[in-house]
Amino acid sequence: MSKHCMSKIFFTLCCSATLLLSPSLMSGTVKYNAKNINRSVAGVNTALMNTSAVVLYDSLKLEAFGLNRKAFKYAWAGYRNLLEKGKLNNTGILSICDFTQSSSHKRLYIIDIENMRVSMNTYVAHGRKSGGEFAKSFSNNPNSHKSSLGFYVTGNTYYGTHGLSLRINGIEKGINDRALARNIVVHGSEYTSEIFLENNSFCGRSYGCPAVPADEIDAVITTIKEGSCLFIYYPNPQYLKRSKILNG
């Protein structure tokens, strides 16, 4: 999807909010100097971004799918940041792993931004040392067997131990940038499936990889490969404070 197309979508989502956010700019109560204008414009841009996230979240009925509202808000902000910086090639796709949820839930959301729909919603594993049913502990360290939070850009495919797999590039320094060295990839698994859950209260765990159901791996990889945005979320205060993509 082109930046022009994305800008049109963003404008459509935000235009209804502009009048609500701009009275102080339009009134005579603000002294117009460069400092005030820059501060006001920055404030309006931030408010519009937040508003567009809310509008899109509601339009896609993501609450009904179970996606945490804050998870989407942060994902949308980071996606927009990466898009504006030209970091994405597969620009029409935004994927979110919502680790506020139990692994017994379908907590991977692949969103087709261009066509305004949820393309896929399925199970996804977290690292075995990140927690049991819920992922609560995260690491960027080799051999930690933990998941890493933050933003990734998907890479190329290959065939490995788990069959068709997808490399993901962690792009947050000190947070997930060792993903390639740790062999953290998207791959298929039997322990993230309806059949597995028939005999277990929650899905199995990986060595840190966001593993998905084996019978869906082809569709997942085909949709998100080669330069799309993937966001792994948990409301970890340290991450939310450190992330330059969210705070830059």
N, C-alpha and C positions, 0 to 999 in steps of 0.2 A: 504494500500500500504506500502511495506517495505521501510526502509531507503535506502536499496541498490537500489531498483527500482527508488526511488526519486532521488538518487544521479546520476543514469544513465541519467535520464531526464535532470537534472541540467547540467551534463557534456555535453550532446548533444547540449543544448541551448548555452553553454558558449564556447565550444572548438574553434569555429570559431573566437571568439573575443580575444582569448589568445594571438595570435601573434601580434594583434594590441596594446595590453596593456602591453606587456612585453619587448619592446626594451631596456628600461632603465636598466632592470635587466640583459639583455644579453650583453649590451655594456660594454666597459671598462671605462665608465664615472662615474660609481658609486663605491664608496669605500666600500668594503664588510666588514663591521663589524656587530655584532649582532644587534645593534640598527637600522642601516640602512636596514638590511634585514627584520627585523620585521616590520618596517614602510612600506617597499616596498610591502611585502606580504599582509599586511592589506589593503594597497591601491589597490592592484590588486584584492583582494577578494571583496572589495566594488565595484570596477568597474565592475567585472564579474557579481556580483549580479544585478547591475543596467542594465547591458547589457542583462542578461537573462530575466529580466522583460520586456524589450523592445521587444526582440525576441518573447517571449511567447504572449505578447499583440498583436503583429502583426500576429503571426501564427494563433491565435484564432479569428482574425478579430473583436476584441473587440470594436474598434472604430465604426464599422458599427452597433454594438449593442447599441452604445451610452455611453459605460462606459468611464468615465474620466480616462485619461492615468495616472495621478498622483495617483488617487485612487487605480488603479491596482498596481502601483509601490510600494506604501506603504503596500498594502495588501500582496503582494508577499514577501516583506522583513519581515513582521511580521510573516507570515505563515512559512517561512523558519526558523526563529528564534524559534518559538514554536515547529516545527518539530525536530530541532536539540536538543532541551531540553527535548524531549520526552513527551510533554504536550498534544499531539493529539493521539487519538485512531483511528478515522475515517480519516485517513491521506490523502486519495485521493481526498477530497472535500475542496474547498475554496469558501466561500460565501461572497459577497460584497454588502452592501447597499450603494449606491452612492447618498448621500444627497446633492450633487451639483445640482441635477436635480429636476424638478418639480415633485410633487407626481402624476401628470397626466401621467407621463412616467413610463415605466417598468424599474425600477431602482434597482431591486434585481437581482443579477447575481449569479447563482450557477454553479461553474466551476468544471468539472471533470478533475482534473489534470492528473490522470493516463491515461485516454483515450483521453486527449487533445481535449476537446470539451466543449461547454456551455451546461450544462445539462438542466437548466431552466433559463428563464428570465421573470420576472413578476413584478406586482405592490407590493409596500410595504408602509405601513403608518409610519408617525412619530408622536411624541407626540403633543397633541393639543396646548400646550404652547411653543412648539419649533418654531412655526410659522404657517402661513396659507398654501399657496401653496408650499412654500419652507421652509425647516427646517433651522433655523439660530441660534437658542439658545439651549443650551444643559446643562444638570444637572445630578448629581449623587444623588441628595437629594430626600428623601421620599416625596411623595405627590406633587412633582414638576410638574407632568404630562408632563415632557420633556423627550426626547430621550437622551441617553448617548452614546457618541462616543467610538471608540476603539475596542479592540479585545475581543472576547468571545469564549469560548469553549462550544459547545452544550452538553446538558445533557440528562436526561431521559424524557419520555413522561408521560402524565397523562390526565385524562378527567376532565374538569372544566366547568366554566360558558360558555365558548366558544367552548365546545366540545374538541376534540383532540387538545392538546397543547404541547409545547416543552419548557422545562426549558433551560435557557442559563446562563452560569456562566461568569460574568464580571471579567476579570483577571487583570485589570489595577487599582491598588490601588489609591483611590481618584478620579478616573475618571468614572469607571463603576462597581466597586466592590460591590455596593449595589443592583445590579440587582435582585438577588434572594429574598432579603428582600423586595424589591419594587414590587415583582411579575411581573417583566418584562419577558415576554415569547413570543415565536412565536405562534400565534393562527390565526384562520381563521376569516374573517369578510366580511360583505356584502358591507362595504363602501370602499373596495379596489377591484373594479371590473369594467368590461366594462359596465355593466348595470348601475352602479352608475354614471359613467362618461358620460353616455348619457344625464343625467339631471343635471350634475354638472361640473364645469370647472376644478376641481381637486379632488383627493380622500379625503375621510374623515380622521379624525385623532384619535389616540388612547390615552391612558394615559401614553404612553412612549414605548409601545410594538411595535416591528416590525411585525405588523399584515399583513397578506397576503390574497389573495382571498380565500373565503371559499371553492370553488370548487377545489382548488389546494392544500389545506392544507395537505391532506394525502400524496401526492407526495413530497411536500417540506420536510415534517418532515421525511418521510422514507429515503430521500436522505441525509439529513444533521445531523440526530440524533446521539447521543452517541459518542461525541468526535471529531467533526469536527471544523474547524476554521471559525468563522463569524467575519467580519470586518465592522463596521459602520463608514463611512467616511464623513467628511466635512473639508475643509481646514482651520480649526480653529488654529491660530498660537500658542495659549496657549497649546492646546492638542499636536500638533506636536512637541513642545518643551519639554513637560512634559513626553511623552510616553517613558517608559523604554524599551518597546518592540521594538520600532522603533529606539531608540537611544542607547540601551544597547550593 
